[in-house]
Amino acid sequence: MTVTEQVARFVVDTGFNDIPQKTVQYARELALCNLGSMIWGSTRPAGRIVTKFVRDIGGTPEAGVIGGGFKTSLPNAALANGNFAHSSEWEGDSRPEMVSMMTVFPVVFPVAEKVGASGKDVLEAAIIAHEVQSRIGLACLPATGRGFFAVPVFGNFGATVAAAKLLKLNVNQILNAFGIVASQAAGTLRHHSTMTHFVETGFACRNGVTAALLAGEGINADTNILEDGALGPGFGSAVAGKEDYHIEKVTGGLGKEFRFNLLDTKIFPCHSLQQRPLEAALYLVKENDIAGDDVASVEVEMSPGAVHELDLLEPPDAEHSRVSLQHGIAGVLLDRRADRHIFTEEKRVDPGFKEARQKVKLIPRPDWTTPWPEGFDVVTIKLKNGREHSVKWEAWRGYHGTPMTTDELMAKYRDGTAEVLSKAQADRSIELVLNLDNVKDISELAKIIAFP
């Protein structure tokens, strides 16, 4: 049996009862987190553009567009929802493969709505989909070094599995769906800090749904796409390089060790690398009752790679403020928060924020070689009176080792959906999602999130 076939059989043969209860519980919580991200993401600039695009091109009304107030085709709904999931920058990844649930939950909700699936079906499909995308990513780690953006590249397969499981495709159809989606898998790191960085994720969601639908209708493809063969290199060798593709990792632990449990999420709606230093700075400010006007400077010691990603003293627009650690810490100093109300155009151009950003210095530490998310950052706040407050920070709230509590997740959801859902809708949707495996039909939830 080929590796590709082993994966397809895992998708078909694995059921809800094969999944550990702790994984199901975490899936309910991540579903709430990702749904809140999508609802808020629909209000972001990129979200509004994609909503208009999907509405304008039309489509068979099969599933609701989150926050949109209308239905469209499954591929179009997945495109929109996937864009929303990323444009909020509230998502989380699993490392080191760098794949995310934002190529899974934007797919399972519209497909489940279309087929009348249960909440248990949704959780089952989401978990199994991540197991597949995660392991293909692990087998192809060098792809990122070659410039590929892992979330959409490997998320294409996650989205395909999510749709295929809910559509109840058989093994042969899934093999064909893998071959079809391999021809669509793409994404480049060059688009970070642009709207295309968000839309790429929507492309992966759309591609996965399209591949599953086409395979279900009988379109055939190379059914051994993960292996090299007489016809040339397989998918993994193509994206990672023949010498750096470790195909054995695709099936290693599959069905026995659930990597879903290693997914992280974010408490702050900005770059993943900002989570730790922002939490550390917020701790120092609150613990020592530091006023912004009393601060002379802030130093953040980080790995060189983190400094390279986050050192942006003057973000050119609101989206770039979310990859500027100087801006995030300015929010901590001035407003004692680093939530969605900080990363706005109003705050970006605010004179107080401009002044506060100037106080923040990022210091690369070449001797810190531990790959993120392991390791630590050091934040030091120096006051004008000569006093200093410093802290070494390792884990953060949302890291899978120190996850947010259910109350924190509900608060995050309420905040993110406040401009879209009524209080009653927020309350009811929380109740439904946190009891998803007992929901017989997700149509009520689908109506709330698409027609707020």
C-alpha positions in Angstrom: 0.0 0.0 0.0 1.4 3.4 -0.9 1.8 6.3 1.5 -0.9 8.2 -0.4 -3.3 5.3 -0.1 -2.5 4.9 3.6 -3.5 8.5 4.2 -6.7 8.2 2.2 -7.6 5.0 4.1 -6.9 6.8 7.4 -9.4 9.6 6.4 -12.1 7.1 5.5 -11.6 4.6 8.3 -11.1 7.0 11.3 -14.2 8.0 13.1 -15.2 10.2 16.0 -14.8 7.3 18.5 -11.2 6.9 17.5 -10.3 10.4 18.6 -9.2 11.0 22.2 -11.7 12.9 24.3 -9.1 15.6 25.2 -8.6 16.2 21.5 -12.4 16.6 21.0 -12.5 19.1 23.9 -9.7 21.1 22.4 -11.3 21.0 19.0 -14.5 22.6 20.5 -12.5 25.4 22.0 -10.5 26.0 18.8 -13.7 26.0 16.8 -15.0 28.8 19.0 -11.7 30.7 18.7 -11.5 30.3 14.9 -15.2 31.1 14.4 -14.7 34.3 16.3 -11.7 35.1 14.2 -13.7 34.6 11.0 -16.6 36.8 12.2 -14.3 39.6 13.1 -12.2 39.0 10.0 -15.2 39.6 7.8 -15.2 43.2 9.0 -11.5 43.8 8.2 -10.5 45.6 5.0 -9.4 42.4 3.2 -12.6 40.7 4.5 -14.9 43.4 3.1 -13.2 43.3 -0.3 -13.5 39.5 -0.6 -17.1 39.6 0.6 -17.9 42.1 -2.2 -16.0 40.0 -4.7 -17.9 36.8 -3.8 -21.2 38.6 -3.8 -20.5 40.1 -7.2 -19.5 36.9 -8.9 -22.5 35.1 -7.6 -22.9 31.4 -7.3 -25.4 28.7 -6.4 -26.7 29.6 -2.9 -25.4 26.5 -1.0 -23.8 27.9 2.1 -23.6 31.2 4.0 -20.7 33.6 3.9 -19.8 34.4 7.5 -21.0 37.8 8.4 -22.2 38.4 4.8 -25.9 38.0 5.0 -26.1 35.9 1.8 -25.3 32.4 0.5 -23.0 31.4 -2.3 -21.4 28.2 -3.7 -19.3 26.0 -1.5 -16.0 27.0 -3.1 -16.8 30.7 -2.9 -18.0 30.4 0.7 -14.7 28.6 1.6 -12.7 31.3 -0.2 -14.3 34.0 1.8 -14.3 32.3 5.2 -10.6 31.3 4.8 -9.7 34.9 4.1 -11.6 36.0 7.1 -9.9 33.4 9.3 -6.5 34.9 8.5 -7.2 38.6 8.1 -8.0 38.8 11.8 -4.5 37.6 12.6 -6.1 35.8 15.6 -5.2 32.3 14.3 -2.6 29.9 15.6 -0.3 27.3 14.1 1.3 24.0 14.9 5.1 24.0 14.8 7.4 23.3 13.2 5.2 22.4 10.2 3.5 25.8 10.4 0.0 24.7 9.4 -3.2 26.0 10.9 -6.9 25.4 11.5 -7.6 28.4 9.3 -7.5 26.0 6.3 -9.9 23.6 8.1 -12.7 25.4 10.0 -13.5 27.8 7.1 -14.2 24.6 5.1 -16.1 22.4 7.6 -18.7 24.9 8.5 -20.0 25.7 5.0 -19.7 22.0 3.8 -21.5 20.8 6.9 -24.2 23.4 6.3 -24.7 22.2 2.7 -24.9 18.5 3.6 -26.8 18.9 6.9 -24.0 17.4 9.0 -23.9 17.2 12.8 -21.6 19.0 15.1 -19.9 15.7 15.8 -19.2 15.4 12.0 -17.7 18.8 12.0 -15.3 18.0 14.8 -14.3 14.7 13.3 -13.6 16.2 9.9 -11.6 19.1 11.4 -9.4 16.9 13.6 -8.7 14.3 10.8 -8.0 17.1 8.3 -5.3 18.6 10.6 -3.6 15.3 11.2 -3.1 15.0 7.4 -2.0 18.5 6.6 0.3 18.5 9.7 2.2 15.4 8.7 2.6 16.4 5.0 4.0 19.6 6.4 6.4 17.8 8.7 7.6 15.7 5.8 8.3 18.8 3.7 9.9 21.2 6.3 12.6 22.6 3.9 9.8 24.0 1.7 9.6 27.1 3.9 13.3 27.7 3.4 12.7 27.6 -0.4 10.1 30.4 0.0 6.8 28.5 0.2 4.2 29.7 2.7 3.3 26.5 4.5 -0.2 27.4 5.6 -1.8 27.4 2.1 0.6 24.9 0.5 -0.1 22.1 3.0 -3.4 23.5 4.0 -4.7 22.6 0.5 -4.6 19.0 1.7 -6.2 19.8 5.0 -9.0 21.6 3.3 -9.4 18.7 0.9 -9.7 16.2 3.7 -12.1 18.4 5.6 -14.4 18.5 2.6 -13.9 14.9 1.6 -14.8 13.6 5.0 -18.0 15.5 5.2 -18.9 14.6 1.6 -18.2 11.0 2.5 -15.9 10.3 -0.4 -14.4 6.9 -0.7 -10.7 6.0 -0.8 -10.4 6.2 -4.6 -12.1 9.5 -4.7 -9.9 10.9 -2.0 -6.8 9.7 -3.9 -8.0 11.6 -6.9 -8.8 14.6 -4.8 -5.2 14.7 -3.5 -3.9 14.6 -7.0 -6.3 17.4 -8.1 -5.4 19.7 -5.1 -1.6 19.1 -5.5 -1.9 21.0 -8.8 -3.3 24.0 -6.9 -1.1 24.0 -3.9 0.8 27.3 -3.7 1.7 30.2 -1.5 4.7 32.4 -1.0 6.3 34.0 2.0 6.8 37.1 0.0 3.2 38.1 0.6 3.6 38.5 4.4 2.1 41.9 5.6 0.0 42.2 2.5 -3.7 41.4 1.9 -2.7 38.5 -0.4 -1.2 36.9 2.7 -4.7 36.5 3.9 -6.3 35.7 0.6 -3.8 32.9 0.1 -5.4 31.0 3.0 -8.8 31.5 1.3 -7.4 30.1 -1.9 -6.4 26.9 -0.1 -9.9 26.5 1.4 -11.5 27.0 -2.0 -9.0 24.6 -3.6 -9.7 21.9 -1.2 -13.5 22.1 -1.6 -13.1 22.2 -5.4 -10.8 19.2 -5.4 -13.2 17.1 -3.3 -16.2 18.1 -5.4 -14.5 17.3 -8.7 -13.2 14.0 -7.4 -16.7 13.2 -6.2 -18.0 13.9 -9.7 -15.5 11.5 -11.2 -12.5 13.7 -12.3 -9.4 11.5 -12.1 -5.8 12.4 -11.3 -2.5 10.9 -10.3 -3.6 8.7 -7.4 0.0 8.4 -6.0 0.8 12.0 -5.7 2.8 11.9 -2.5 5.4 9.4 -3.9 8.1 9.8 -6.5 7.6 7.6 -9.5 8.5 6.9 -13.1 6.5 10.0 -14.2 8.7 12.2 -12.0 8.9 13.6 -8.5 5.9 13.5 -6.3 4.4 16.5 -4.5 6.8 16.4 -1.5 9.9 16.2 -3.6 8.7 19.0 -5.7 8.2 21.5 -2.9 10.9 20.4 -0.4 13.5 19.0 -2.8 14.1 15.3 -3.4 16.9 15.0 -0.8 14.9 16.8 1.9 11.5 15.2 1.6 11.0 12.6 4.4 7.9 10.7 3.2 8.0 8.4 6.2 6.8 11.3 8.4 3.5 11.5 6.5 2.3 8.3 8.1 4.5 8.4 11.3 2.1 8.2 14.3 -0.9 8.8 12.1 -4.0 7.9 14.1 -2.0 7.2 17.2 -0.5 10.6 18.1 -2.9 13.5 17.5 -0.9 16.6 16.5 -4.1 18.6 16.9 -3.2 18.8 20.6 -0.1 20.8 19.6 -2.0 23.6 17.9 -1.5 27.1 19.4 -3.8 30.1 19.3 -3.3 33.8 19.9 -4.6 36.1 22.6 -3.3 39.2 20.7 -4.4 39.8 17.0 -1.0 40.1 15.6 2.1 38.2 14.4 2.8 35.0 16.4 6.2 36.2 17.4 4.6 39.2 19.2 2.6 37.1 21.6 5.4 36.4 24.1 7.0 39.8 24.4 3.6 41.6 24.4 2.4 39.4 27.3 5.7 40.0 29.1 5.5 43.8 28.6 1.8 43.8 29.7 2.8 41.9 32.9 5.5 44.4 33.7 3.3 47.4 33.2 0.4 46.0 35.3 2.6 44.4 38.0 4.5 47.6 38.6 1.8 50.1 37.8 3.9 51.8 35.1 2.5 54.8 33.4 3.4 55.4 29.8 4.7 58.9 30.4 7.2 57.6 33.0 8.9 55.2 30.5 12.3 56.2 29.1 12.8 53.1 26.9 11.9 49.5 26.4 14.4 46.8 25.3 13.3 43.5 23.9 15.9 40.8 23.6 14.9 38.1 21.0 16.3 35.7 18.5 17.7 37.4 15.3 14.9 35.8 13.3 12.2 37.3 15.5 13.8 40.7 15.3 13.9 40.5 11.6 10.2 39.7 11.4 9.0 42.3 13.9 11.4 45.3 13.7 9.1 47.9 12.0 9.3 51.3 13.7 6.9 53.1 11.3 4.3 50.7 9.9 3.0 52.1 6.6 -0.6 51.0 7.3 -2.8 49.4 9.9 -2.1 45.9 8.6 1.6 46.4 9.0 1.1 47.5 12.6 0.4 43.9 13.4 3.9 42.9 12.4 5.5 45.9 14.3 6.5 45.0 17.9 7.2 48.6 18.5 3.5 49.4 17.8 2.3 46.5 20.0 4.3 47.6 22.9 3.2 51.2 22.4 -0.3 50.0 23.0 0.8 48.3 26.2 2.5 51.4 27.4 -0.3 53.9 26.6 -3.5 51.8 26.8 -2.4 48.8 28.8 -3.8 46.5 26.1 -2.7 44.8 22.9 -6.1 43.7 21.6 -7.8 44.5 18.3 -8.5 48.1 19.4 -4.7 48.8 19.2 -3.9 47.6 15.7 -5.9 50.3 13.8 -5.2 53.1 11.5 -6.3 55.6 14.1 -3.7 54.3 16.6 -1.0 54.0 13.9 -1.1 57.7 13.1 -1.7 58.8 16.7 1.2 61.1 17.8 1.3 59.4 21.2 1.8 56.1 19.6 4.5 57.5 17.3 6.4 58.8 20.2 6.0 55.5 22.2 7.2 53.4 19.3 10.4 55.4 19.3 11.1 54.2 22.8 11.2 50.5 21.9 14.4 48.9 20.8 14.6 45.3 19.6 17.9 43.6 20.4 18.9 40.4 18.4 20.7 37.7 20.4 22.6 35.5 18.0 23.5 33.1 20.8 19.8 32.2 21.3 19.4 29.4 18.8 16.4 27.5 20.2 13.7 27.5 17.5 10.4 29.3 18.3 8.0 28.6 20.1 10.5 27.1 22.5 13.0 29.5 24.2 12.3 32.9 25.7 12.3 36.6 25.3 13.5 39.2 27.8 11.7 42.6 28.1 13.2 45.4 30.1 11.4 48.7 30.8 13.6 51.6 31.9 11.9 54.5 33.7 12.8 58.1 33.6 13.6 58.1 37.3 16.4 55.5 36.6 14.5 52.4 37.8 14.3 49.3 35.7 11.8 46.4 35.5 12.8 43.3 33.6 11.3 39.8 33.0 12.3 36.7 31.1 9.2 35.2 29.4 8.8 31.7 28.0 5.3 30.5 27.3 2.3 32.7 26.6 -1.4 32.5 26.9 -2.6 30.5 23.9 0.5 28.3 23.5 -0.7 24.7 23.6 1.3 24.1 26.8 -0.4 27.1 28.5 -3.8 27.3 26.7 -6.4 30.0 27.3 -9.2 29.0 29.7 -12.7 28.6 28.4 -13.7 31.9 30.0 -10.8 33.6 28.2 -11.8 32.1 24.9 -15.4 33.2 25.4 -14.3 36.7 26.3 -12.2 36.8 23.1 -15.1 35.5 21.1 -17.5 38.1 22.5 -15.0 40.9 21.8 -14.3 39.8 18.3 -18.0 39.4 17.3 -19.3 42.5 19.1 -19.7 44.5 15.9 -21.4 41.7 14.1 -23.5 39.6 16.5 -26.1 40.7 19.0 -25.5 39.6 22.5 -28.2 36.9 22.2 -26.6 35.6 19.0 -23.2 35.6 20.7 -24.5 33.7 23.7 -26.4 31.2 21.6 -23.5 30.5 19.2 -21.1 30.0 22.2 -23.5 27.5 23.7 -23.7 25.6 20.4 -20.0 25.5 19.6 -18.9 24.5 23.1 -21.4 21.6 22.9 -20.8 20.9 19.2 -20.6 17.1 19.5 -24.2 17.1 20.9 -25.6 19.3 18.1 -27.5 17.2 15.6 -27.6 19.7 12.8 -25.5 22.8 12.5 -28.1 24.8 10.5 -29.0 27.0 13.5 -25.3 27.9 14.1 -24.8 28.4 10.3 -27.7 30.9 10.2 -26.4 32.9 13.2 -22.9 33.3 11.8 -23.9 34.0 8.2 -27.0 36.2 8.8 -26.1 38.2 11.9 
